[in-house]
Amino acid sequence: MNLPLLLALCLSAAPAPDPLQQLQKELASKRCDEAFALVSQVKVPEKRGPDTLKAARAIVRDVVSCREDAALALALTELAARLAPDEPDVLVAHVESLIAVSELEEAGWILEGVLAAHTDHAAARQLKAELAEAEAKCVEKPKGQTPPDDALVQARRLEEALQKARQIRPPAVSSSGGRTLQSFPETVELHGDKSFVIRGLTKGQQYIFRADGECKHKKKVIQFDDGSTYIRQNRSPIFGVDFRVQFGSQEQRQIYTGEGKPDHNDISFVAERSEMSIHVFDQSSVEEDVECALSGFSVAAF
C-alpha cells in the first residue's frame, strides 16, 4: 500500500475549517487581528438558529479584549448583529462599538429599536443616557474659540478611527435573509445621484438596504504602425472611490465596490417612519480611466 499517497488523499478530503468557528477560537484567545481577518469569510445563514445565536453571543462577550481598536471591534460586533439581529444584548454591544467611533445617529436608532421591544433592558437604557450626554458634548464651539490641546488630540484620534472604520470594514455578507420589500432597477455610476422612496416600513424596525458595486480600469487599445493592436488592462489598485447612501435624515453610510468583480453590500438601518427616502450618490475622486457602477438596489426586512 502506498502510505504517502493514502495520507495525501486523506488530507485532501479533510473539510475546510468553518470561518465562524475559527473566528470564535481566535477571539477567545485574544488574537484580535486574526479574528478580524476571518470576518469577511463568514457566511450568515438564511435561517438563523441556536448555533448562530450562540456564536453572536460569544463574539460580543470576547470582543471586550479587542475594544482598544475601535474600528476592529466595530467590524466584529457588526457581524454579531447580522448573526442575531433580534438579540438585544448583541445589538447593545454593537451600539457600544458605534459610539466608540462616533456613529452616534446610527447608535441612537438601533437603541430605539431595542427599547421599543425591550423597554426594561437596563444596559440599553444606560447607553441611551450616555448617548444623549455624548451628543450634547458634540455641540459646535463658538467661532474663534481654540480647543485645548487634549481636545485636539482626541479629535484627531476620532477622525482616524472613523477613517479606519470606513476603509477596513469588510463588505457585508449577502446571505442575511429577509423578505424583499422593494427593488429598484436603477444604476448609479461615478458622479451619479439618485433617490428612491421606500414605503410600508415600521417605525423603529431594522431593515437591510442591498446594493452591488464594482469598479475597474478601462481597457486601453494601442494601435501599432504595422496594423496590430495591443489591449492594455491596468490592474493597479483603485483609490478614491466614495459611494454613499443616506436613509432619510440619518448619517451617510459607505457603499463598498469590488475591483474586477462586484462587492455585495447589506447595510442595516432603522426606519424613522413608514415612508422613507433613500439617497444614493457618489463623492469619488478617481482617475479618468476608471469606471464604477452600483446596481441591484433593494430593501428587505431584517
C-alpha positions as CSV (number, residue, x, y, z in Angstrom):
1,M,0.0,0.0,0.0
2,N,1.3,3.5,-0.9
3,L,1.1,5.2,2.5
4,P,2.2,8.6,1.4
5,L,-0.4,8.6,-1.3
6,L,-3.1,7.4,1.1
7,L,-2.1,10.1,3.6
8,A,-2.3,12.8,0.9
9,L,-5.8,11.6,-0.2
10,C,-7.0,11.7,3.5
11,L,-5.6,15.2,3.9
12,S,-7.2,16.5,0.7
13,A,-10.5,15.1,1.7
14,A,-10.5,16.8,5.1
15,P,-13.2,19.5,5.3
16,A,-12.1,23.2,5.4
17,P,-12.4,24.8,8.9
18,D,-15.5,26.8,9.4
19,P,-14.6,30.5,9.4
20,L,-17.1,31.4,12.1
21,Q,-15.9,28.7,14.5
22,Q,-12.3,29.6,13.7
23,L,-13.1,33.3,14.4
24,Q,-14.6,32.4,17.8
25,K,-11.4,30.5,18.7
26,E,-9.2,33.3,17.7
27,L,-11.3,35.8,19.6
28,A,-11.4,33.6,22.7
29,S,-7.6,33.5,22.6
30,K,-7.5,37.3,22.3
31,R,-6.0,37.2,18.9
32,C,-7.9,40.2,17.6
33,D,-6.2,40.7,14.2
34,E,-6.6,37.0,13.3
35,A,-10.3,37.1,14.2
36,F,-10.8,40.3,12.2
37,A,-9.2,38.7,9.1
38,L,-11.9,36.0,9.2
39,V,-14.9,38.4,9.4
40,S,-15.4,38.7,5.6
41,Q,-15.3,34.9,5.2
42,V,-18.2,34.2,7.4
43,K,-21.5,33.4,5.6
44,V,-24.6,34.4,7.6
45,P,-27.1,31.6,7.1
46,E,-30.6,32.5,5.8
47,K,-32.2,30.5,8.6
48,R,-30.6,31.5,11.9
49,G,-30.9,29.1,14.8
50,P,-29.4,28.4,18.2
51,D,-25.9,28.0,16.8
52,T,-25.8,31.4,15.2
53,L,-27.2,33.0,18.3
54,K,-24.6,31.2,20.4
55,A,-21.9,32.4,18.1
56,A,-23.1,36.0,18.2
57,R,-23.2,36.0,22.0
58,A,-19.6,34.6,22.1
59,I,-18.4,37.3,19.8
60,V,-19.8,40.2,21.8
61,R,-18.6,38.5,25.0
62,D,-15.0,38.1,23.8
63,V,-14.8,41.3,21.8
64,V,-14.1,43.1,25.1
65,S,-10.4,42.2,24.7
66,C,-10.3,43.9,21.3
67,R,-12.1,47.2,22.1
68,E,-8.8,49.1,22.2
69,D,-9.0,49.1,18.4
70,A,-12.4,50.7,17.9
71,A,-12.7,50.0,14.2
72,L,-11.8,46.4,14.6
73,A,-14.3,45.9,17.4
74,L,-17.0,47.6,15.2
75,A,-16.4,45.0,12.4
76,L,-16.8,42.2,14.9
77,T,-19.9,43.4,16.6
78,E,-21.4,44.3,13.2
79,L,-21.0,40.6,12.3
80,A,-22.6,39.6,15.6
81,A,-25.6,41.9,14.9
82,R,-26.1,40.2,11.5
83,L,-26.0,36.8,13.1
84,A,-28.5,37.7,15.8
85,P,-30.5,40.8,14.7
86,D,-33.2,40.3,17.3
87,E,-31.0,39.7,20.3
88,P,-30.9,42.8,22.4
89,D,-27.6,42.1,24.2
90,V,-25.9,41.7,20.9
91,L,-27.3,44.9,19.5
92,V,-26.4,46.8,22.6
93,A,-22.8,45.6,22.2
94,H,-22.8,46.8,18.6
95,V,-24.2,50.2,19.8
96,E,-21.1,50.5,22.1
97,S,-18.9,50.0,19.1
98,L,-20.8,52.6,17.1
99,I,-20.5,55.1,19.9
100,A,-16.7,54.4,20.1
101,V,-16.3,55.6,16.5
102,S,-18.8,58.5,17.0
103,E,-21.5,56.9,14.8
104,L,-24.0,58.4,17.2
105,E,-27.0,58.7,15.0
106,E,-27.0,55.0,13.9
107,A,-26.4,54.0,17.5
108,G,-29.4,56.0,18.6
109,W,-31.7,54.4,16.0
110,I,-30.7,50.9,17.0
111,L,-31.1,51.7,20.7
112,E,-34.6,53.0,20.0
113,G,-35.5,49.7,18.2
114,V,-34.1,47.7,21.2
115,L,-36.0,49.7,23.8
116,A,-39.2,49.6,21.7
117,A,-39.1,45.8,22.0
118,H,-37.4,45.5,25.4
119,T,-38.5,48.6,27.5
120,D,-36.8,47.3,30.6
121,H,-33.4,46.5,29.1
122,A,-31.1,48.1,31.7
123,A,-27.9,48.3,29.5
124,A,-29.8,49.8,26.6
125,R,-31.4,52.5,28.9
126,Q,-28.0,53.3,30.4
127,L,-26.4,53.6,26.9
128,K,-29.2,55.8,25.8
129,A,-28.4,58.2,28.7
130,E,-24.7,58.1,27.8
131,L,-25.5,58.7,24.1
132,A,-27.6,61.8,25.0
133,E,-24.6,63.1,27.0
134,A,-22.2,62.4,24.2
135,E,-24.4,64.2,21.7
136,A,-24.6,67.2,24.0
137,K,-20.8,67.4,24.0
138,C,-20.7,67.5,20.2
139,V,-22.3,70.9,20.1
140,E,-20.2,73.2,17.9
141,K,-17.9,75.6,19.8
142,P,-18.2,79.4,19.1
143,K,-16.1,80.6,16.2
144,G,-12.7,81.8,17.1
145,Q,-12.5,79.6,20.3
146,T,-9.5,77.4,20.2
147,P,-10.0,74.0,21.9
148,P,-7.3,72.8,24.4
149,D,-4.5,70.5,23.2
150,D,-6.1,67.4,24.6
151,A,-9.3,68.1,22.8
152,L,-7.4,68.4,19.5
153,V,-5.6,65.1,20.1
154,Q,-9.0,63.5,20.8
155,A,-10.5,65.0,17.7
156,R,-7.6,63.6,15.6
157,R,-7.9,60.2,17.1
158,L,-11.7,60.2,16.5
159,E,-11.2,61.1,12.8
160,E,-8.5,58.4,12.4
161,A,-10.9,55.8,13.9
162,L,-13.7,56.9,11.6
163,Q,-11.5,56.7,8.5
164,K,-10.1,53.4,9.5
165,A,-13.6,52.0,10.1
166,R,-14.7,53.1,6.7
167,Q,-11.6,51.7,5.0
168,I,-11.3,48.3,6.7
169,R,-14.9,47.4,7.4
170,P,-15.5,44.3,5.4
171,P,-18.2,44.1,2.8
172,A,-21.4,42.8,4.4
173,V,-22.4,39.2,3.5
174,S,-25.3,38.9,1.1
175,S,-27.0,36.0,2.8
176,S,-28.6,37.9,5.7
177,G,-32.1,36.7,5.0
178,G,-35.4,38.6,4.9
179,R,-38.4,39.3,2.7
180,T,-37.6,41.8,0.0
181,L,-40.0,44.7,0.3
182,Q,-39.0,46.7,-2.8
183,S,-36.4,46.6,-5.6
184,F,-35.0,49.4,-7.7
185,P,-33.6,48.7,-11.2
186,E,-31.6,51.9,-11.5
187,T,-27.8,52.2,-11.8
188,V,-25.6,54.8,-10.2
189,E,-22.3,55.5,-11.8
190,L,-19.4,57.8,-11.0
191,H,-20.7,61.3,-10.2
192,G,-24.2,59.9,-10.2
193,D,-27.0,60.8,-7.8
194,K,-30.4,59.1,-7.3
195,S,-33.1,59.0,-4.7
196,F,-35.7,56.2,-4.0
197,V,-38.7,56.1,-1.8
198,I,-39.5,53.0,0.2
199,R,-43.0,52.5,1.7
200,G,-44.6,50.1,4.1
201,L,-41.9,50.4,6.8
202,T,-42.5,50.1,10.6
203,K,-41.0,52.9,12.6
204,G,-38.2,51.6,14.9
205,Q,-37.8,48.4,12.9
206,Q,-34.5,47.4,11.4
207,Y,-34.2,46.8,7.6
208,I,-31.5,45.9,5.1
209,F,-30.5,48.0,2.1
210,R,-28.8,45.9,-0.6
211,A,-26.5,47.1,-3.4
212,D,-23.8,45.7,-5.6
213,G,-20.8,47.8,-6.5
214,E,-18.0,47.3,-9.0
215,C,-15.0,49.4,-10.2
216,K,-12.5,48.6,-12.9
217,H,-9.9,50.3,-15.1
218,K,-11.0,50.9,-18.7
219,K,-9.1,48.9,-21.3
220,K,-6.7,50.8,-23.5
221,V,-6.3,49.8,-27.1
222,I,-2.8,50.6,-28.6
223,Q,-2.6,50.6,-32.4
224,F,0.9,49.9,-33.9
225,D,2.1,51.1,-37.3
226,D,2.0,47.6,-38.7
227,G,-1.7,47.4,-38.0
228,S,-1.5,45.2,-35.0
229,T,-3.2,46.2,-31.8
230,Y,-2.5,45.6,-28.1
231,I,-5.1,45.8,-25.4
232,R,-3.6,47.0,-22.1
233,Q,-5.5,46.4,-18.9
234,N,-4.4,48.4,-15.9
235,R,-4.5,46.1,-12.8
236,S,-3.2,48.6,-10.2
237,P,-5.4,49.2,-7.1
238,I,-8.1,51.8,-7.4
239,F,-8.2,54.6,-4.9
240,G,-10.6,57.5,-4.2
241,V,-13.9,55.6,-4.7
242,D,-16.5,57.0,-2.3
243,F,-20.1,56.0,-3.0
244,R,-22.6,56.7,-0.1
245,V,-26.2,56.2,0.9
246,Q,-28.3,58.2,3.3
247,F,-31.5,56.9,4.8
248,G,-33.9,59.8,5.5
249,S,-32.1,62.3,7.7
250,Q,-29.7,59.7,9.1
251,E,-25.9,59.9,8.8
252,Q,-24.4,58.9,5.4
253,R,-23.1,55.4,5.1
254,Q,-20.4,54.0,2.8
255,I,-21.2,51.6,-0.1
256,Y,-18.3,49.4,-1.0
257,T,-17.2,48.4,-4.5
258,G,-15.2,45.4,-5.7
259,E,-12.3,45.7,-8.1
260,G,-12.9,43.5,-11.2
261,K,-15.9,41.7,-9.6
262,P,-18.9,43.1,-7.7
263,D,-19.0,43.6,-4.0
264,H,-22.3,42.9,-2.3
265,N,-23.4,45.3,0.4
266,D,-26.1,44.6,3.1
267,I,-26.4,47.8,5.1
268,S,-28.7,47.8,8.1
269,F,-30.8,50.8,9.0
270,V,-33.7,51.6,11.4
271,A,-36.9,53.1,9.9
272,E,-37.6,56.7,11.1
273,R,-41.2,56.4,9.7
274,S,-43.4,54.3,7.5
275,E,-42.2,56.0,4.3
276,M,-38.5,57.0,3.8
277,S,-36.3,58.4,1.1
278,I,-33.0,56.6,0.2
279,H,-30.4,58.8,-1.4
280,V,-27.5,57.1,-3.2
281,F,-24.7,59.4,-4.5
282,D,-21.1,59.5,-5.4
283,Q,-18.3,61.7,-4.0
284,S,-15.4,59.8,-5.7
285,S,-12.1,61.4,-6.8
286,V,-10.7,58.8,-9.2
287,E,-8.7,58.8,-12.4
288,E,-10.4,59.2,-15.8
289,D,-9.6,55.6,-16.8
290,V,-11.8,54.1,-14.1
291,E,-15.4,53.2,-14.4
292,C,-17.6,52.3,-11.5
293,A,-21.3,51.4,-11.1
294,L,-23.8,50.5,-8.3
295,S,-26.8,48.3,-9.1
296,G,-29.1,45.7,-7.6
297,F,-30.7,48.1,-5.1
298,S,-33.4,46.6,-2.8
299,V,-34.7,46.8,0.7
300,A,-35.6,43.8,2.8
301,A,-36.9,43.1,6.2
302,F,-34.1,42.2,8.7
